[in-house]
Amino acid sequence: SEENNHSSKTMSYGLSDAYPNPFNPITYLTLTIPEAGYVSVQVYNIMGQVVATLASGYMEASTYTFTWDASNASSGVYFVKAEVAGTITTQKLMLMK
């Protein structure tokens, strides 16, 4: 099919694996946004509560690096949820202090 001929290297949406992970106290994520639009990147605890908002609002198509400083958070599992143009990606983070 036509789809298979396109290189996935063309500006495709994606959330990189957080690094470092496990981390203490800072971790980084790279988000590639293929087209401008509403972007939301939030960190949740295992109770489903938002503990950090890394991005929220209209953003241009580009690649962005976000930093989460979890100095004030307690050790444990967290989830980062990125929403770009209706596509949601979730990733597990482990904070070890």
DSSP file (Angstrom, degrees, kcal/mol; ACC not computed):
  #  RESIDUE AA STRUCTURE BP1 BP2  ACC     N-H-->O    O-->H-N    N-H-->O    O-->H-N    TCO  KAPPA ALPHA  PHI   PSI    X-CA   Y-CA   Z-CA
    1    1 A S    >         0   0    0      0, 0.0     3,-0.8     0, 0.0     4,-0.4   0.000 360.0 360.0 360.0 163.0    0.0    0.0    0.0
    2    2 A E  G >   +     0   0    0      1,-0.2     3,-1.7     2,-0.2     4,-0.5   0.871 360.0  65.6 -55.7 -41.5    0.9    3.6   -0.4
    3    3 A E  G >  S+     0   0    0      1,-0.3     3,-1.4     2,-0.2    -1,-0.2   0.846  92.1  60.5 -53.7 -40.0    1.4    4.1    3.3
    4    4 A N  G <  S+     0   0    0     -3,-0.8    -1,-0.3     1,-0.3    -2,-0.2   0.665  93.9  64.8 -68.4 -15.6    4.4    1.7    3.5
    5    5 A N  G <  S+     0   0    0     -3,-1.7     2,-0.4    -4,-0.4    -1,-0.3   0.699  82.4  91.3 -80.8 -18.5    6.5    3.8    1.1
    6    6 A H  S <  S-     0   0    0     -3,-1.4     2,-0.2    -4,-0.5     0, 0.0  -0.610  81.1-122.0 -82.3 133.4    6.7    6.8    3.4
    7    7 A S    >   -     0   0    0     -2,-0.4     3,-1.5     1,-0.1    -2,-0.1  -0.517   9.7-138.2 -70.9 136.9    9.6    6.9    5.8
    8    8 A S  T 3  S+     0   0    0      1,-0.3     4,-0.3    -2,-0.2    -1,-0.1   0.557  96.9  79.4 -72.6  -5.0    8.5    7.1    9.4
    9    9 A K  T 3   +     0   0    0      2,-0.1     2,-0.3     0, 0.0    -1,-0.3   0.686  66.1 104.7 -75.8 -17.0   11.3    9.7    9.8
   10   10 A T  S <  S-     0   0    0     -3,-1.5    -4,-0.0     1,-0.2     0, 0.0  -0.517 106.5 -69.8 -64.4 125.3    9.0   12.3    8.3
   11   11 A M  S    S+     0   0    0     -2,-0.3     2,-0.4     1,-0.1    -1,-0.2   0.271  75.5 170.7  -8.1  76.9    7.9   14.5   11.2
   12   12 A S        -     0   0    0     -4,-0.3    20,-0.1    -3,-0.2    -1,-0.1  -0.831  39.7 -97.9-107.6 150.2    5.6   12.0   12.8
   13   13 A Y        +     0   0    0     -2,-0.4     2,-0.3    20,-0.1    20,-0.2  -0.320  58.1 149.4 -61.9 139.8    4.0   12.5   16.2
   14   14 A G  E     -A   32   0A   0     18,-1.8    18,-3.1    75,-0.0     2,-0.5  -0.906  42.1-144.0-173.0 146.7    5.8   10.9   19.0
   15   15 A L  E     -A   31   0A   0     -2,-0.3    16,-0.2    16,-0.2     3,-0.1  -0.967  32.1-135.8-111.4 121.9    6.7   11.0   22.7
   16   16 A S        -     0   0    0     14,-3.4     2,-0.2    -2,-0.5     3,-0.1  -0.258  31.9 -88.9 -70.7 162.4   10.2    9.8   23.4
   17   17 A D        -     0   0    0      1,-0.1    13,-0.2    12,-0.1    -1,-0.1  -0.515  53.0-105.0 -65.3 139.9   11.0    7.5   26.3
   18   18 A A        -     0   0    0     -2,-0.2    11,-0.2    74,-0.2     3,-0.1  -0.387  41.7-122.5 -65.1 144.8   11.7    9.5   29.4
   19   19 A Y  B    S+B   28   0A   0      9,-2.2     9,-2.4     1,-0.3     2,-0.1  -0.993  87.6  22.7-142.0 137.1   15.3    9.7   30.3
   20   20 A P  S    S-     0   0    0      0, 0.0    -1,-0.3     0, 0.0     8,-0.1   0.724  85.4-167.0 -71.9 162.9   16.6    8.9   32.8
   21   21 A N  S    S+     0   0    0      1,-0.3     2,-0.2    -2,-0.1    74,-0.1  -0.794  79.7  39.3-159.0 113.6   13.9    6.5   34.0
   22   22 A P  S    S+     0   0    0      0, 0.0     2,-0.3     0, 0.0    -1,-0.3   0.472 101.6 176.4 -60.7 156.9   13.9    5.5   36.8
   23   23 A F  B     -d   95   0B   0     71,-2.4    73,-2.1    -2,-0.2     4,-0.1  -0.910  30.1-137.2-139.6 164.0   14.9    9.1   37.8
   24   24 A N  S    S-     0   0    0      2,-0.4    45,-0.0    -2,-0.3    47,-0.0  -0.729  80.3 -32.8-167.5 118.1   15.7   11.3   40.7
   25   25 A P  S    S+     0   0    0      0, 0.0    45,-3.5     0, 0.0     2,-0.4  -0.952 124.4  42.1-101.3   4.1   14.7   14.1   40.7
   26   26 A I  E     + C   0  69A   0     43,-0.2    -2,-0.4    44,-0.1     2,-0.3  -0.903  51.1 176.2-118.8 138.0   14.6   15.3   37.1
   27   27 A T  E     - C   0  68A   0     41,-1.9    41,-2.7    -2,-0.4     2,-0.4  -0.955  16.1-143.7-132.9 156.0   13.5   13.5   33.9
   28   28 A Y  E     -BC  19  67A   0     -9,-2.4    -9,-2.2    -2,-0.3     2,-0.4  -0.920  11.1-172.3-122.7 144.3   13.3   14.7   30.3
   29   29 A L  E     - C   0  66A   0     37,-2.4    37,-3.4    -2,-0.4     2,-0.5  -0.995  12.2-149.0-133.6 140.7   10.8   13.9   27.5
   30   30 A T  E     - C   0  65A   0     -2,-0.4   -14,-3.4    35,-0.2     2,-0.5  -0.945  13.2-167.5-112.0 128.3   10.9   14.8   23.9
   31   31 A L  E     -AC  15  64A   0     33,-3.2    33,-3.0    -2,-0.5     2,-0.6  -0.960   7.0-156.8-119.1 124.8    7.7   15.4   22.1
   32   32 A T  E     -AC  14  63A   0    -18,-3.1   -18,-1.8    -2,-0.5    31,-0.2  -0.889   7.1-165.1-101.4 124.3    7.5   15.7   18.3
   33   33 A I  E     - C   0  62A   0     29,-3.2    29,-0.8    -2,-0.6     3,-0.1  -0.933   6.1-165.3-112.0 113.0    4.4   17.5   17.1
   34   34 A P  S    S+     0   0    0      0, 0.0     2,-0.3     0, 0.0    27,-0.1   0.794  74.0  17.0 -71.8 -28.5    3.7   17.0   13.3
   35   35 A E  S    S-     0   0    0     25,-0.1    24,-0.1    27,-0.1    27,-0.1  -0.999  90.1 -93.9-145.5 149.5    1.2   19.8   13.0
   36   36 A A        +     0   0    0     -2,-0.3     2,-0.3    25,-0.1    24,-0.2  -0.207  69.6 100.5 -58.9 146.7    0.3   22.9   15.0
   37   37 A G  E    S-E   59   0B   0     22,-2.1    22,-2.7    20,-0.1     2,-0.3  -0.984  71.0 -26.4 165.2-168.4   -2.6   22.4   17.4
   38   38 A Y  E     -E   58   0B   0     -2,-0.3    47,-1.5    20,-0.2     2,-0.4  -0.533  55.4-174.3 -75.4 132.5   -3.6   21.9   21.0
   39   39 A V  E     -EF  57  84B   0     18,-2.8    18,-2.1    -2,-0.3     2,-0.4  -0.988   9.9-178.5-130.1 136.3   -1.1   20.0   23.1
   40   40 A S  E     +EF  56  83B   0     43,-2.4    43,-3.4    -2,-0.4     2,-0.5  -0.987   3.3 176.4-134.9 126.3   -1.4   18.8   26.6
   41   41 A V  E     +EF  55  82B   0     14,-2.7    13,-2.8    -2,-0.4    14,-1.7  -0.962  16.6 165.2-129.4 114.5    1.4   17.0   28.6
   42   42 A Q  E     -EF  53  81B   0     39,-2.4    39,-3.3    -2,-0.5     2,-0.5  -0.943  30.6-137.3-132.6 151.5    0.6   16.1   32.2
   43   43 A V  E     -EF  52  80B   0      9,-3.3     8,-3.2    -2,-0.3     9,-1.5  -0.919  23.4-168.9-108.3 131.2    2.0   13.9   34.9
   44   44 A Y  E     -EF  50  79B   0     35,-3.4    35,-2.6    -2,-0.5     6,-0.2  -0.853  15.6-133.9-116.4 151.1   -0.4   11.9   37.0
   45   45 A N  E >   - F   0  78B   0      4,-2.2     3,-2.2    -2,-0.3    33,-0.2  -0.421  43.8 -91.3 -90.3 178.9    0.2    9.9   40.2
   46   46 A I  T 3  S+     0   0    0     31,-0.6    32,-0.1     1,-0.3    -1,-0.1   0.656 126.8  62.9 -69.5 -11.5   -1.2    6.4   40.6
   47   47 A M  T 3  S-     0   0    0      2,-0.1    -1,-0.3     0, 0.0     3,-0.1   0.502 118.9-111.3 -84.7  -4.8   -4.4    7.9   42.1
   48   48 A G  S <  S+     0   0    0     -3,-2.2     2,-0.3     1,-0.3    -2,-0.1   0.616  71.7 140.4  85.4  12.4   -5.0    9.6   38.8
   49   49 A Q        -     0   0    0      1,-0.0    -4,-2.2     2,-0.0     2,-0.5  -0.709  58.1-115.4 -90.5 140.7   -4.3   13.1   40.2
   50   50 A V  E     +E   44   0B   0     -2,-0.3    -6,-0.3    -6,-0.2     3,-0.1  -0.616  36.2 172.0 -74.1 122.7   -2.4   15.6   38.1
   51   51 A V  E     +     0   0B   0     -8,-3.2     2,-0.3    -2,-0.5    -7,-0.2   0.597  66.3  13.0-106.1 -16.4    0.9   16.4   39.8
   52   52 A A  E     -E   43   0B   0     -9,-1.5    -9,-3.3    16,-0.0     2,-0.6  -0.964  55.1-151.8-159.1 142.5    2.5   18.4   37.0
   53   53 A T  E     +E   42   0B   0     -2,-0.3   -11,-0.2   -11,-0.2     3,-0.1  -0.964  15.6 175.2-115.6 114.1    1.5   20.1   33.8
   54   54 A L  E    S+     0   0B   0    -13,-2.8     2,-0.3    -2,-0.6   -12,-0.2   0.736  70.7   4.5 -91.0 -25.2    4.4   20.3   31.3
   55   55 A A  E     +E   41   0B   0    -14,-1.7   -14,-2.7    11,-0.1    -1,-0.3  -0.970  59.3 166.0-157.6 144.0    2.5   21.7   28.4
   56   56 A S  E     +E   40   0B   0     -2,-0.3     2,-0.3   -16,-0.2   -16,-0.2  -0.784  47.7  28.5-161.7 115.4   -1.1   23.0   27.8
   57   57 A G  E    S-E   39   0B   0    -18,-2.1   -18,-2.8    -2,-0.2     2,-0.3  -0.845  93.6 -19.7 134.3-170.4   -2.3   25.0   24.9
   58   58 A Y  E     +E   38   0B   0     -2,-0.3     2,-0.4   -20,-0.2   -20,-0.2  -0.576  59.3 179.0 -78.0 130.2   -1.6   25.7   21.2
   59   59 A M  E     -E   37   0B   0    -22,-2.7   -22,-2.1    -2,-0.3     3,-0.1  -0.986  25.9-118.1-134.3 146.0    1.8   24.8   20.0
   60   60 A E        -     0   0    0     -2,-0.4     2,-0.4   -24,-0.2   -27,-0.1  -0.349  46.4 -84.8 -74.4 158.9    3.5   25.0   16.6
   61   61 A A  S    S+     0   0    0    -27,-0.1     2,-0.3   -29,-0.1    -1,-0.1  -0.512  84.7 101.0 -64.6 122.1    4.7   21.9   14.8
   62   62 A S  E    S-C   33   0A   0    -29,-0.8   -29,-3.2    -2,-0.4     2,-0.5  -0.961  75.1 -82.2-177.6-175.5    8.2   21.2   16.1
   63   63 A T  E     -C   32   0A   0     -2,-0.3     2,-0.3   -31,-0.2   -31,-0.2  -0.970  45.0-171.5-113.2 127.6   10.1   18.9   18.5
   64   64 A Y  E     -C   31   0A   0    -33,-3.0   -33,-3.2    -2,-0.5     2,-0.5  -0.886  16.3-146.3-119.6 147.0   10.0   20.0   22.1
   65   65 A T  E     -C   30   0A   0     -2,-0.3     2,-0.3   -35,-0.2   -35,-0.2  -0.965  17.4-163.6-113.1 127.2   11.9   18.8   25.2
   66   66 A F  E     -C   29   0A   0    -37,-3.4   -37,-2.4    -2,-0.5     2,-0.4  -0.832   4.4-152.6-109.4 147.3   10.1   18.9   28.5
   67   67 A T  E     -C   28   0A   0     -2,-0.3     2,-0.6   -39,-0.2   -39,-0.2  -0.967   2.8-162.8-118.6 131.3   11.6   18.7   31.9
   68   68 A W  E     -C   27   0A   0    -41,-2.7   -41,-1.9    -2,-0.4     2,-0.8  -0.960   2.9-164.0-114.5 117.2    9.8   17.3   35.0
   69   69 A D  E     -C   26   0A   0     -2,-0.6     3,-0.4   -43,-0.2   -43,-0.2  -0.873   7.8-178.7 -98.1 107.2   11.5   18.3   38.3
   70   70 A A    >   +     0   0    0    -45,-3.5     3,-1.7    -2,-0.8   -44,-0.1  -0.005  38.7 126.2 -98.2  28.8   10.0   15.9   40.8
   71   71 A S  T 3  S+     0   0    0      1,-0.3    -1,-0.2   -46,-0.1   -45,-0.1   0.847  79.8  42.7 -53.6 -36.2   11.8   17.3   43.8
   72   72 A N  T 3  S+     0   0    0     -3,-0.4    -1,-0.3   -47,-0.1     2,-0.2   0.427 100.0  90.1 -93.6   1.3    8.6   17.8   45.6
   73   73 A A  S <  S-     0   0    0     -3,-1.7     2,-0.2   -48,-0.1     3,-0.1  -0.621  76.0-118.7 -96.4 157.4    7.0   14.5   44.7
   74   74 A S        -     0   0    0     -2,-0.2    21,-0.1     1,-0.1    -2,-0.1  -0.585  40.1 -84.0 -92.7 159.4    7.3   11.3   46.6
   75   75 A S  S    S+     0   0    0     -2,-0.2     2,-0.3    19,-0.1    21,-0.2  -0.160  81.5  74.9 -55.8 150.1    9.0    8.1   45.3
   76   76 A G  E    S- G   0  95B   0     19,-2.5    19,-3.0    -3,-0.1     2,-0.4  -0.916  80.2 -33.7 143.4-167.3    6.8    5.8   43.2
   77   77 A V  E     + G   0  94B   0     -2,-0.3   -31,-0.6    17,-0.2     2,-0.3  -0.740  50.0 175.9 -95.3 135.7    5.1    5.3   39.9
   78   78 A Y  E     -FG  45  93B   0     15,-2.8    15,-3.8    -2,-0.4     2,-0.4  -0.899  18.7-140.9-131.2 162.1    3.8    8.2   37.8
   79   79 A F  E     -FG  44  92B   0    -35,-2.6   -35,-3.4    -2,-0.3     2,-0.5  -0.990   4.6-153.2-126.8 133.0    2.3    8.4   34.3
   80   80 A V  E     -FG  43  91B   0     11,-2.8    11,-2.2    -2,-0.4     2,-0.5  -0.910  13.0-164.2-103.1 132.1    2.9   11.1   31.8
   81   81 A K  E     -FG  42  90B   0    -39,-3.3   -39,-2.4    -2,-0.5     2,-0.5  -0.966   3.2-168.9-120.6 120.2    0.0   11.6   29.4
   82   82 A A  E     -FG  41  89B   0      7,-3.0     7,-2.7    -2,-0.5     2,-0.5  -0.923   0.5-170.1-109.5 130.0    0.6   13.5   26.1
   83   83 A E  E     +FG  40  88B   0    -43,-3.4   -43,-2.4    -2,-0.5     2,-0.4  -0.978  10.7 169.3-121.1 121.1   -2.4   14.6   24.0
   84   84 A V  E >  S-FG  39  87B   0      3,-2.5     3,-2.5    -2,-0.5   -45,-0.2  -0.980  71.9 -23.6-133.9 119.3   -1.7   16.0   20.6
   85   85 A A  T 3  S-     0   0    0    -47,-1.5     3,-0.1    -2,-0.4   -46,-0.1   0.862 127.7 -48.3  48.6  42.2   -4.5   16.6   18.0
   86   86 A G  T 3  S+     0   0    0      1,-0.2     2,-0.5   -48,-0.2    -1,-0.3   0.395 112.6 119.2  84.2  -4.8   -6.7   14.0   19.7
   87   87 A T  E <   - G   0  84B   0     -3,-2.5    -3,-2.5     2,-0.0     2,-0.5  -0.847  48.2-158.8 -96.9 127.6   -3.9   11.3   19.9
   88   88 A I  E     - G   0  83B   0     -2,-0.5     2,-0.4    -5,-0.2    -5,-0.2  -0.906  11.1-177.0-112.6 130.7   -3.1   10.2   23.5
   89   89 A T  E     - G   0  82B   0     -7,-2.7    -7,-3.0    -2,-0.5     2,-0.4  -0.985   6.6-165.5-123.4 134.1    0.1    8.6   24.5
   90   90 A T  E     - G   0  81B   0     -2,-0.4     2,-0.4    -9,-0.2    -9,-0.2  -0.943   5.7-176.7-122.2 143.2    0.8    7.4   28.0
   91   91 A Q  E     - G   0  80B   0    -11,-2.2   -11,-2.8    -2,-0.4     2,-0.4  -0.996  23.0-124.7-140.1 143.8    4.1    6.4   29.6
   92   92 A K  E     - G   0  79B   0     -2,-0.4     2,-0.4   -13,-0.2   -13,-0.2  -0.719  24.3-168.3 -91.0 134.4    5.1    5.1   33.0
   93   93 A L  E     - G   0  78B   0    -15,-3.8   -15,-2.8    -2,-0.4     2,-0.5  -0.913   8.8-152.0-118.5 147.8    7.7    6.9   35.0
   94   94 A M  E     - G   0  77B   0     -2,-0.4   -71,-2.4   -17,-0.2     2,-0.6  -0.961   5.1-163.2-124.7 116.6    9.5    5.6   38.1
   95   95 A L  E     -dG  23  76B   0    -19,-3.0   -19,-2.5    -2,-0.5     2,-0.5  -0.866   9.8-175.4 -98.7 120.6   10.8    8.1   40.7
   96   96 A M              0   0    0    -73,-2.1    -2,-0.0    -2,-0.6   -22,-0.0  -0.961 360.0 360.0-121.1 117.4   13.3    6.6   43.1
   97   97 A K              0   0    0     -2,-0.5    -1,-0.1   -72,-0.0   -73,-0.1   0.402 360.0 360.0-109.9 360.0   14.6    8.7   46.0
